[in-house]
Amino acid sequence: MSIALARKYRPKRFADVAVQSHVSTTLKGAIARGRVAHGYLLCGPRGVGKTTLARVLAMALNCERRTEAAKRLAEFDQGRGASDDDTVVVAPDRDRLASEASEPCGACASCTRIWSGAASLDVVEMDAASNRGVDDARDLRERAMYAPSGDEQYKVYIVDEAHMLTRDAWNALLKILEEPPPRVVFVFATTEPQKIAQAAAPVLSRLQRFDFKRIGPAEIRERLSHVLDEEHIAAEPEALVAISRAADGSMRDALSLTDQVLSMGEGKVTADRVRDALGLVPEDEFIAMLDVIAERRAADVFPAVGRLAEAGIDFGLFLTGLADMLRAQLAIVLGGAAPDVSERAREALESRRERFADADLLRMLQALAELEPRFRKSGQQQLLIETLLVRFALLDRSVELEDVLRSLGGGGGGGGSAPERTPSRRETSSQPSAAAPSSAKSYRAESPAPRPESAARPAPRAERSSAAPVAAMAAAPAQPLHAVTGEALELSKVTGRWDALTERLKGAGKQLLATALEHSSPVSVTAQGDVTIELDEPNDFFAHSITDGRGDILTVLREWFPAVQRVQLKIGAEGPGAPPKRLTDEMVRAERIAALRKRDPVLGAAIDALDLDVAD
């Protein structure tokens, strides 16, 4: 039976461990200088070399040839220049001796046993996931009190999945970790160091901590290429790219996936073979989906996703692959290079550079990031994927507040002239354009926002009302808001007029009534024309003022809302023990719109003219 690639090609020397040079160099130096610590904590993602480096450290400490090389190097540095057998050591040999004095040979009996995981008197590996209790920790502590098998040997205890140890187990090890016996080294490996910090924070001060890096796709491809060359197996570059992406930063996973691909048959490792073996989504599917989005073919989303479902594609992998493809497309649109995609996919994305705006791609990536936590827990993953892709295909139906105000001539501020807007990349192409996002709030209109073409051309008509009065208000924001009359009676619109109502009453000399209304808000309207007001907090004085001033309130409200027939004050059993008032979505949305109206009169005019609503 052949050995798995992950075991067969496990490194035997510090220099062979990929990427983690910051750890291997430090450990080599500690061994060469005789400054080996009594405890190490190796942290990092799975499959990046934690246990491998722990074994290499144990091999180096107990390697017979390394020990002999260290003696000869010490003799040379002391000026003796010769070993016990009178063999002269010249200066050029010192570099070789220094390397041999810090690296295990990998061939002696001790190195072979440790590397293969066989039983060894001086090196003990234990899995904390199955030996996590206080009794296991006490047993480990008692075994550590015994001396190594030889005068030059070290006892090395490698504890994998160390975060699984209980608090009591860590407490049992605290003393021996602080004052261990001579020539005893503890190495703890974990993927979740934060759990150790929570369960046994004092342990961290007794260990030297090393944080391992994730292994990049380029390093994984290089290693896979070397392994396949050693196995005399040819592979396509696109196949190695697919495996390295699926490995997600883990070298062990990459070698295991390669084993899985090789088990499908003989011959060259191709990209199609990798996709079939690992169940990956072909890059052509992602390219086709980008075309659906760019061409606004929302109806084609459902059959495309249906084909993926019939093929048994993991929608989690599809979501990850789509994010990678959008990220690569964004990099190309911004003028960079597409990372971690095949050459064929890179050419396809380059040809679609002009079909996407960078702002659209950013919005898509943000939507993907927001969906992912909900997606993992959902039982309707296909539905979530379909709705997300339809949203992407309909991005041009959503308009930005900044564009609306510019089209009204408000410039997004207090009524000044707006600078000419620079068209985006999508607007200069033949495809329909989607508005670029801004840091301001985004709103959705029932019809696409009119685009300014020239200052001499008339403003486009809005669907619900003429844009001419709106443009006039934008040019003269000092005009009172009640100039627009005849509005439908809706709670959101009444709430939007509330600040204007108080200002009108103040101007009419109704200071007490206006103050009372500032501490109240409309809570409901009815089809019969009843407007109900409720105080923010119980106050008999304000309640009396509103009750006496209902006629004045009704007069002003009828200027805007002719359907208003009656104004009444809601009297509830509110008090210190009463439950808090429950806010509805309609009330929250009305309050947000009212705040926006108060902040910018031009925005209020835009909301009225285009019937805008706050988008989530």
Phi and psi in degrees as a GROMACS rama.xvg file:
@    title "Ramachandran Plot"
@    xaxis  label "Phi"
@    yaxis  label "Psi"
@TYPE xy
-75.6808  153.29  SER-2
-84.7505  143.126  ILE-3
-60.8401  145.995  ALA-4
-59.5679  -36.3022  LEU-5
-63.2576  -29.9302  ALA-6
-88.5874  -39.8829  ARG-7
-63.8063  -37.7768  LYS-8
-107.58  25.7484  TYR-9
-67.4833  131.617  ARG-10
-60.4441  146.104  PRO-11
-110.15  -4.46756  LYS-12
-135.061  156.94  ARG-13
-59.8284  -38.8026  PHE-14
-67.2389  -19.0655  ALA-15
-89.1037  -8.57969  ASP-16
-78.6789  118.895  VAL-17
-70.9524  139.43  ALA-18
72.8887  -37.8158  VAL-19
-84.048  46.5155  GLN-20
-67.2562  -29.203  SER-21
-64.9569  -26.0533  HIS-22
-88.8299  -48.8432  VAL-23
-63.4748  -37.9904  SER-24
-64.717  -40.5218  THR-25
-65.4232  -43.6588  THR-26
-66.782  -39.197  LEU-27
-60.2501  -44.9285  LYS-28
-63.8302  -38.5343  GLY-29
-64.1668  -39.2702  ALA-30
-69.3544  -44.0804  ILE-31
-64.0508  -33.2509  ALA-32
-97.67  2.66443  ARG-33
68.3163  32.6043  GLY-34
-118.52  43.6393  ARG-35
-73.0962  129.462  VAL-36
-76.022  163.387  ALA-37
-87.3987  -10.9209  HIS-38
-153.72  137.359  GLY-39
-130.105  146.898  TYR-40
-122.555  114.129  LEU-41
-103.265  117.506  LEU-42
-118.638  145.867  CYS-43
158.656  171.979  GLY-44
-62.3883  169.196  PRO-45
-69.8236  147.454  ARG-46
72.1296  22.7589  GLY-47
-106.894  1.38971  VAL-48
113.618  16.2819  GLY-49
-66.5293  -55.6643  LYS-50
-66.5963  -34.1771  THR-51
-61.8275  -46.6481  THR-52
-67.2021  -32.9658  LEU-53
-62.9703  -41.4676  ALA-54
-68.883  -39.8497  ARG-55
-62.6488  -39.2456  VAL-56
-61.2242  -44.7165  LEU-57
-64.3866  -39.6274  ALA-58
-62.1917  -43.32  MET-59
-65.479  -39.8479  ALA-60
-68.0958  -26.0581  LEU-61
-114.964  8.38014  ASN-62
-72.8934  129.259  CYS-63
-68.5018  -43.2172  GLU-64
-68.0515  -37.7208  ARG-65
-63.7658  -39.754  ARG-66
-62.6977  -42.1349  THR-67
-65.9417  -40.6975  GLU-68
-64.8216  -36.2534  ALA-69
-64.8659  -37.4162  ALA-70
-64.8253  -45.873  LYS-71
-65.0139  -37.1994  ARG-72
-65.6113  -39.2788  LEU-73
-65.1055  -38.9547  ALA-74
-64.2865  -41.4677  GLU-75
-64.3145  -42.7655  PHE-76
-67.9035  -24.8464  ASP-77
-82.5206  -2.05468  GLN-78
94.3154  3.33319  GLY-79
-74.8954  -35.371  ARG-80
69.7693  3.87634  GLY-81
-149.431  152.991  ALA-82
-90.9717  -176.457  SER-83
-64.6777  -25.8381  ASP-84
-93.0157  19.6586  ASP-85
63.1057  20.7851  ASP-86
-80.3943  120.539  THR-87
-71.9644  133.672  VAL-88
-105.053  112.063  VAL-89
-90.5993  166.398  VAL-90
-58.0482  -43.9308  ALA-91
-59.6323  -22.7196  PRO-92
-77.0632  -11.8801  ASP-93
-66.2732  -40.0544  ARG-94
-62.0091  -39.8602  ASP-95
-65.64  -42.6411  ARG-96
-63.9152  -38.4764  LEU-97
-63.5911  -39.7339  ALA-98
-66.7177  -43.174  SER-99
-67.3807  -26.6412  GLU-100
-79.6342  -8.89489  ALA-101
-121.955  -8.07368  SER-102
-116.673  139.904  GLU-103
-71.4757  152.446  PRO-104
-76.8639  -29.2541  CYS-105
76.9834  2.18418  GLY-106
-122.335  -20.5913  ALA-107
-71.7525  171.151  CYS-108
-61.8251  -41.6814  ALA-109
-64.1083  -46.5962  SER-110
-61.9553  -40.8249  CYS-111
-63.5822  -43.5495  THR-112
-63.8757  -45.7466  ARG-113
-67.3136  -43.3448  ILE-114
-64.0347  -36.7757  TRP-115
-83.386  -7.56993  SER-116
79.6289  14.9121  GLY-117
-74.1389  169.38  ALA-118
-63.5175  136.485  ALA-119
-142.453  141.815  SER-120
-68.6174  -31.5309  LEU-121
-104.401  -11.6678  ASP-122
-124.351  120.079  VAL-123
-121.619  124.854  VAL-124
-108.434  136.053  GLU-125
-138.124  149.607  MET-126
-101.595  114.201  ASP-127
-69.7969  -15.3355  ALA-128
-67.0712  -31.7585  ALA-129
-110.162  -5.4438  SER-130
-131.449  67.1511  ASN-131
-109.023  -4.93659  ARG-132
-85.3571  174.471  GLY-133
-68.0721  -31.4895  VAL-134
-66.1837  -38.6376  ASP-135
-65.4748  -38.8623  ASP-136
-66.5502  -39.4185  ALA-137
-66.071  -39.2927  ARG-138
-63.2114  -41.3452  ASP-139
-63.3641  -40.1269  LEU-140
-64.9641  -40.5872  ARG-141
-68.4889  -39.1861  GLU-142
-66.9901  -30.609  ARG-143
-70.3955  -16.3363  ALA-144
-75.6735  -16.2565  MET-145
-79.4059  145.04  TYR-146
-73.9354  155.942  ALA-147
-61.454  167.368  PRO-148
-72.4514  -20.605  SER-149
-137.824  164.46  GLY-150
-66.6477  -27.9856  ASP-151
-100.725  3.95826  GLU-152
-92.296  163.039  GLN-153
-124.108  143.233  TYR-154
-92.1485  122.855  LYS-155
-120.122  124.799  VAL-156
-110.505  116.075  TYR-157
-104.637  116.166  ILE-158
-112.085  108.298  VAL-159
-88.8783  155.555  ASP-160
52.536  48.8523  GLU-161
-63.8811  -22.8608  ALA-162
-67.2611  -11.8945  HIS-163
-81.4445  -12.2275  MET-164
-63.9895  141.731  LEU-165
-76.7746  166.529  THR-166
-60.549  -40.7408  ARG-167
-65.1957  -36.192  ASP-168
-64.8515  -43.007  ALA-169
-63.3143  -40.0535  TRP-170
-63.1276  -34.2156  ASN-171
-69.0869  -24.075  ALA-172
-95.3516  -8.52516  LEU-173
-57.2341  -47.6852  LEU-174
-65.8174  -44.0546  LYS-175
-72.5169  -25.6023  ILE-176
-72.3997  -29.6246  LEU-177
-80.5487  -39.1297  GLU-178
-133.191  75.2149  GLU-179
-76.9454  161.554  PRO-180
-64.3058  164.698  PRO-181
-62.5415  143.696  PRO-182
56.3404  41.7763  ARG-183
-124.561  127.965  VAL-184
-126.688  130.296  VAL-185
-105.584  132.313  PHE-186
-125.162  116.125  VAL-187
-106.839  131.023  PHE-188
-117.123  136.569  ALA-189
-152.408  150.491  THR-190
-97.745  -9.07831  THR-191
-134.318  75.7605  GLU-192
-65.6783  -23.3839  PRO-193
-64.303  -29.5508  GLN-194
-68.9365  -33.8966  LYS-195
-68.0376  -40.5103  ILE-196
-62.7303  -33.5916  ALA-197
-76.8392  -38.4735  GLN-198
-87.1705  -32.069  ALA-199
-151.12  68.6481  ALA-200
-58.5163  -37.3334  ALA-201
-60.3633  -21.8568  PRO-202
-64.8725  -35.861  VAL-203
-61.9901  -32.2759  LEU-204
-75.9201  -9.85942  SER-205
-101.655  1.03764  ARG-206
-128.21  152.321  LEU-207
-89.1496  123.595  GLN-208
-100.489  135.908  ARG-209
-126.824  127.699  PHE-210
-100.61  121.142  ASP-211
-86.1949  147.33  PHE-212
-90.002  153.044  LYS-213
-67.0082  146.856  ARG-214
-91.3646  124.468  ILE-215
-71.8926  158.944  GLY-216
-57.4175  -35.0915  PRO-217
-65.1089  -43.7404  ALA-218
-65.8588  -37.1474  GLU-219
-65.8907  -43.2967  ILE-220
-61.8102  -41.1933  ARG-221
-62.1876  -43.4989  GLU-222
-66.8984  -42.4331  ARG-223
-63.2882  -39.7655  LEU-224
-61.3463  -41.7258  SER-225
-64.4459  -43.8947  HIS-226
-64.1036  -44.1209  VAL-227
-68.5876  -31.638  LEU-228
-64.1746  -41.7096  ASP-229
-63.945  -31.5532  GLU-230
-87.1329  -1.37942  GLU-231
59.823  45.813  HIS-232
-123.29  127.614  ILE-233
-82.6981  151.22  ALA-234
-147.384  142.505  ALA-235
-75.7009  144.233  GLU-236
-56.9563  -37.5701  PRO-237
-64.7158  -32.3745  GLU-238
-66.6006  -41.5086  ALA-239
-66.8914  -35.4809  LEU-240
-62.3217  -44.3436  VAL-241
-64.2309  -41.3147  ALA-242
-67.0168  -42.3306  ILE-243
-64.9335  -35.6735  SER-244
-70.0002  -39.3541  ARG-245
-69.4801  -26.1399  ALA-246
-69.992  -23.655  ALA-247
55.4276  47.3645  ASP-248
85.3254  4.9594  GLY-249
-111.549  119.055  SER-250
-68.8509  -37.4797  MET-251
-64.1007  -41.826  ARG-252
-63.4455  -37.627  ASP-253
-62.3909  -43.7068  ALA-254
-69.016  -36.0491  LEU-255
-66.8892  -40.8608  SER-256
-65.1933  -36.7903  LEU-257
-63.6981  -40.3134  THR-258
-58.5004  -41.2211  ASP-259
-64.1503  -40.1641  GLN-260
-67.3178  -42.8931  VAL-261
-65.45  -26.5815  LEU-262
-71.8075  -12.3248  SER-263
-75.4208  -21.0248  MET-264
162.573  -178.525  GLY-265
-91.7622  170.962  GLU-266
97.627  -171.297  GLY-267
-66.7446  141.101  LYS-268
-82.931  113.1  VAL-269
-107.872  165.553  THR-270
-64.6506  -38.9604  ALA-271
-64.8731  -38.3569  ASP-272
-65.4343  -38.9318  ARG-273
-64.8485  -44.8293  VAL-274
-63.1456  -39.9143  ARG-275
-66.6423  -40.1268  ASP-276
-72.5218  -36.3797  ALA-277
-101.724  -2.74842  LEU-278
68.8322  32.5944  GLY-279
-83.0668  156.564  LEU-280
-85.1729  128.846  VAL-281
-60.7035  145.374  PRO-282
-62.9799  -27.2696  GLU-283
-61.6126  -31.4849  ASP-284
-66.0057  -40.2269  GLU-285
-68.2987  -39.9867  PHE-286
-62.9072  -42.7769  ILE-287
-63.2179  -36.7737  ALA-288
-68.3063  -35.7138  MET-289
-62.7612  -37.1839  LEU-290
-65.3561  -40.6882  ASP-291
-59.9085  -42.5343  VAL-292
-67.6974  -45.0999  ILE-293
-65.7403  -34.6419  ALA-294
-91.7847  4.77582  GLU-295
59.3363  37.0364  ARG-296
-94.2613  70.7401  ARG-297
-61.2708  -34.0687  ALA-298
-65.6847  -23.7622  ALA-299
-80.0699  -6.73361  ASP-300
-64.4321  -44.1157  VAL-301
-65.7948  -46.2141  PHE-302
-65.5693  -32.8609  PRO-303
-65.7063  -46.1261  ALA-304
-68.0711  -34.0313  VAL-305
-61.5235  -39.5837  GLY-306
-62.8757  -39.4014  ARG-307
-64.1788  -40.3318  LEU-308
-64.9795  -41.3298  ALA-309
-65.1648  -30.1836  GLU-310
-79.6862  -3.20794  ALA-311
75.7033  25.5712  GLY-312
-70.231  137.978  ILE-313
-73.237  117.196  ASP-314
-68.0132  -22.6887  PHE-315
-65.4453  -43.2784  GLY-316
-65.8687  -36.3121  LEU-317
-63.8987  -42.7294  PHE-318
-62.8968  -42.3488  LEU-319
-64.707  -44.1775  THR-320
-64.4762  -37.9188  GLY-321
-64.3217  -41.0318  LEU-322
-62.6757  -41.3236  ALA-323
-63.2438  -39.7425  ASP-324
-70.4357  -40.396  MET-325
-65.0085  -37.4682  LEU-326
-64.3471  -41.9644  ARG-327
-65.8144  -39.8564  ALA-328
-64.2665  -39.4464  GLN-329
-63.4757  -41.6735  LEU-330
-60.6931  -39.7247  ALA-331
-70.4606  -42.7366  ILE-332
-61.2113  -35.0285  VAL-333
-80.4776  -0.429505  LEU-334
94.4729  9.31997  GLY-335
-99.4013  -165.832  GLY-336
-103.746  143.13  ALA-337
-72.6875  121.241  ALA-338
-87.1486  140.511  PRO-339
58.9089  39.8179  ASP-340
-129.145  160.701  VAL-341
-71.6352  165.446  SER-342
-64.6362  -37.3112  GLU-343
-65.4713  -42.1496  ARG-344
-66.8819  -36.2229  ALA-345
-62.8854  -42.1601  ARG-346
-64.6363  -39.8655  GLU-347
-64.4327  -40.193  ALA-348
-69.4752  -36.7864  LEU-349
-61.8176  -39.5752  GLU-350
-69.5841  -17.0691  SER-351
-105.294  15.856  ARG-352
-56.5015  -44.7793  ARG-353
-79.5248  -4.70915  GLU-354
-91.1563  -7.92824  ARG-355
-128.723  141.026  PHE-356
-93.818  146.205  ALA-357
-60.1835  -35.2603  ASP-358
-64.6314  -40.7402  ALA-359
-62.1104  -43.7995  ASP-360
-64.2514  -37.855  LEU-361
-63.5264  -41.41  LEU-362
-65.1392  -37.77  ARG-363
-64.6909  -45.1902  MET-364
-64.2683  -37.8461  LEU-365
-64.9328  -41.6154  GLN-366
-63.0745  -38.574  ALA-367
-62.2053  -44.0615  LEU-368
-64.0209  -37.2804  ALA-369
-71.8524  -29.7933  GLU-370
-78.1069  -30.4554  LEU-371
-56.6672  -46.6715  GLU-372
-59.8851  -39.6166  PRO-373
-72.7437  -33.6906  ARG-374
-63.7323  -41.9368  PHE-375
-63.0327  -28.7176  ARG-376
-98.6808  -3.87972  LYS-377
-82.3174  146.231  SER-378
-93.8603  0.267709  GLY-379
-123.365  57.86  GLN-380
-65.9206  -38.3999  GLN-381
-62.5971  -41.1624  GLN-382
-63.2362  -41.5114  LEU-383
-63.9201  -40.9956  LEU-384
-62.4266  -44.7011  ILE-385
-63.7304  -46.197  GLU-386
-65.3884  -35.593  THR-387
-64.4865  -45.7256  LEU-388
-67.2577  -35.1101  LEU-389
-64.7721  -40.1633  VAL-390
-58.6832  -43.0879  ARG-391
-61.9376  -40.2347  PHE-392
-73.503  -15.7509  ALA-393
-113.045  25.4181  LEU-394
-60.5981  -29.6328  LEU-395
-74.0856  -8.98407  ASP-396
-79.7424  -9.08357  ARG-397
-104.304  131.324  SER-398
-114.344  153.312  VAL-399
-95.2179  146.546  GLU-400
-57.647  -39.5599  LEU-401
-60.0476  -41.5932  GLU-402
-67.899  -36.8765  ASP-403
-62.3997  -46.3169  VAL-404
-66.1771  -37.2765  LEU-405
-65.009  -38.6891  ARG-406
-67.8021  -24.4572  SER-407
-85.5601  -6.51761  LEU-408
85.8884  9.49515  GLY-409
-86.5412  -16.095  GLY-410
67.3471  12.3982  GLY-411
77.3763  4.95937  GLY-412
-125.325  -132.143  GLY-413
-98.8873  26.6711  GLY-414
112.274  3.35493  GLY-415
-73.289  168.527  GLY-416
-72.0414  142.023  SER-417
-89.8965  138.209  ALA-418
-68.6624  152.843  PRO-419
-64.1781  132.437  GLU-420
-82.2664  134.473  ARG-421
-79.7493  125.353  THR-422
-66.1742  144.84  PRO-423
-78.999  175.062  SER-424
-63.1136  -38.5831  ARG-425
-66.0281  -35.6155  ARG-426
-70.7737  -25.3408  GLU-427
-84.3387  -10.1088  THR-428
-93.1507  178.654  SER-429
-81.7483  -8.44853  SER-430
-86.6275  159.127  GLN-431
-61.5931  148.425  PRO-432
-99.9669  153.325  SER-433
-119.853  139.341  ALA-434
-68.9776  144.471  ALA-435
-77.7365  141.54  ALA-436
-75.6255  154.128  PRO-437
-131.141  177.121  SER-438
-76.2995  -12.3583  SER-439
-74.8914  168.192  ALA-440
-64.3828  146.576  LYS-441
-102.418  139.434  SER-442
-126.687  155.851  TYR-443
-116.946  127.442  ARG-444
-102.41  160.185  ALA-445
-73.0882  -22.7985  GLU-446
-131.618  156.433  SER-447
-58.4515  144.674  PRO-448
-68.2646  141.56  ALA-449
-68.1544  140.506  PRO-450
-103.687  132.741  ARG-451
-71.3361  128.596  PRO-452
-106.138  -39.8083  GLU-453
-158.921  149.553  SER-454
-66.8639  -22.8133  ALA-455
-82.4232  -17.6697  ALA-456
-85.8901  148.366  ARG-457
-68.7212  152.913  PRO-458
-68.6855  141.616  ALA-459
-64.0147  153.662  PRO-460
-79.0091  140.735  ARG-461
-83.0322  160.243  ALA-462
-70.9245  -38.4583  GLU-463
-92.1316  -26.9898  ARG-464
-155.345  165.268  SER-465
-69.1403  144.541  SER-466
-83.6935  -10.3699  ALA-467
-63.4686  -48.3378  ALA-468
-61.6975  -34.7482  PRO-469
-65.3268  -42.8033  VAL-470
-63.0466  -37.834  ALA-471
-64.2038  -39.3782  ALA-472
-68.8341  -34.9786  MET-473
-65.3888  -35.7988  ALA-474
-74.5729  -26.578  ALA-475
-133.059  77.94  ALA-476
-66.9849  -11.7676  PRO-477
-74.504  -10.7716  ALA-478
-63.6737  135.034  GLN-479
-62.6572  147.151  PRO-480
-66.4024  -25.3113  LEU-481
-76.7722  6.79692  HIS-482
-67.1157  -26.2943  ALA-483
-88.6588  118.844  VAL-484
-120.833  173.019  THR-485
75.2485  32.0486  GLY-486
-80.9269  154.099  GLU-487
-68.8384  147.519  ALA-488
-82.223  104.359  LEU-489
-135.004  149.495  GLU-490
-61.6881  -40.9347  LEU-491
-63.8207  -36.4602  SER-492
-75.3096  -36.2059  LYS-493
-63.9983  -42.5465  VAL-494
-62.3696  -38.4494  THR-495
-64.8764  -26.5387  GLY-496
-91.7867  0.744243  ARG-497
-64.0998  -43.5967  TRP-498
-65.2  -38.5401  ASP-499
-64.8719  -34.5839  ALA-500
-62.4941  -45.642  LEU-501
-64.6718  -37.576  THR-502
-65.9218  -39.3654  GLU-503
-62.486  -42.3658  ARG-504
-69.0367  -36.1253  LEU-505
-63.0696  -42.512  LYS-506
-64.7052  -25.8615  GLY-507
-88.6681  5.06884  ALA-508
86.8286  9.89922  GLY-509
-95.2246  66.2712  LYS-510
-65.7637  -45.09  GLN-511
-64.139  -42.3037  LEU-512
-65.6164  -41.1826  LEU-513
-62.888  -40.6617  ALA-514
-62.9946  -40.9484  THR-515
-63.7111  -39.6958  ALA-516
-68.9769  -28.7836  LEU-517
-64.9254  -25.0877  GLU-518
-101.776  24.4102  HIS-519
-143.81  177.104  SER-520
-158.97  152.068  SER-521
-71.962  138.093  PRO-522
-116.167  -18.288  VAL-523
-163.312  153.169  SER-524
-132.776  152.722  VAL-525
-120.551  164.183  THR-526
-65.2496  -21.95  ALA-527
-81.0918  -2.67176  GLN-528
93.4392  18.1586  GLY-529
-88.9132  129.772  ASP-530
-112.208  121.361  VAL-531
-104.371  130.41  THR-532
-110.807  144.343  ILE-533
-134.909  136.201  GLU-534
-71.9975  144.972  LEU-535
-63.8706  -37.1004  ASP-536
-138.891  147.411  GLU-537
-57.7393  128.74  PRO-538
-155.857  109.863  ASN-539
-62.6305  -36.1345  ASP-540
-65.797  -46.597  PHE-541
-65.6057  -38.4146  PHE-542
-61.7555  -42.0478  ALA-543
-64.9142  -39.3789  HIS-544
-64.2821  -42.606  SER-545
-68.7576  -40.2889  ILE-546
-61.5661  -42.7796  THR-547
-72.2432  -27.6304  ASP-548
-100.538  18.8439  GLY-549
-61.7628  -33.5864  ARG-550
-65.1743  -41.3816  GLY-551
-65.8141  -39.9385  ASP-552
-63.8361  -42.9775  ILE-553
-63.6127  -38.0225  LEU-554
-62.738  -44.8024  THR-555
-70.2931  -42.6245  VAL-556
-63.6665  -33.5823  LEU-557
-68.5376  -20.7846  ARG-558
-64.5728  -33.917  GLU-559
-95.8109  -37.5925  TRP-560
-127.211  89.0407  PHE-561
-59.2257  -21.2933  PRO-562
-75.9471  -9.32779  ALA-563
-67.0964  127.527  VAL-564
-112.712  -30.8673  GLN-565
-151.932  144.534  ARG-566
-117.8  129.289  VAL-567
-136.94  153.292  GLN-568
-101.7  130.011  LEU-569
-80.012  119.478  LYS-570
-107.289  109.132  ILE-571
-113.169  165.42  GLY-572
-83.6441  65.2079  ALA-573
-94.3861  142.05  GLU-574
-169.435  -170.946  GLY-575
-59.9168  -29.6601  PRO-576
-98.346  0.235915  GLY-577
-73.8257  148.413  ALA-578
-67.5279  152.11  PRO-579
-65.2555  151.906  PRO-580
-67.3217  134.436  LYS-581
-88.8133  125.802  ARG-582
-89.7771  134.67  LEU-583
-97.401  164.618  THR-584
-60.9529  -36.5437  ASP-585
-64.5947  -40.1153  GLU-586
-66.4529  -42.5832  MET-587
-63.7719  -44.2043  VAL-588
-64.6531  -38.9457  ARG-589
-64.9829  -39.794  ALA-590
-65.8649  -38.8663  GLU-591
-65.9967  -40.8617  ARG-592
-65.9286  -39.768  ILE-593
-62.6817  -40.072  ALA-594
-64.5991  -39.3466  ALA-595
-67.2885  -39.0249  LEU-596
-61.7776  -42.3862  ARG-597
-66.5514  -33.3999  LYS-598
-75.6735  -32.1536  ARG-599
-147.388  108.681  ASP-600
-59.7651  -35.6098  PRO-601
-62.9493  -39.8775  VAL-602
-63.1211  -39.2418  LEU-603
-60.8259  -40.8729  GLY-604
-64.2249  -39.4387  ALA-605
-64.964  -39.2042  ALA-606
-63.2602  -41.1479  ILE-607
-69.888  -44.3505  ASP-608
-70.5798  -40.1144  ALA-609
-103.109  2.23125  LEU-610
54.398  49.0587  ASP-611
-76.0073  154.236  LEU-612
-137.098  156.067  ASP-613
-71.228  127.492  VAL-614
-91.788  140.255  ALA-615
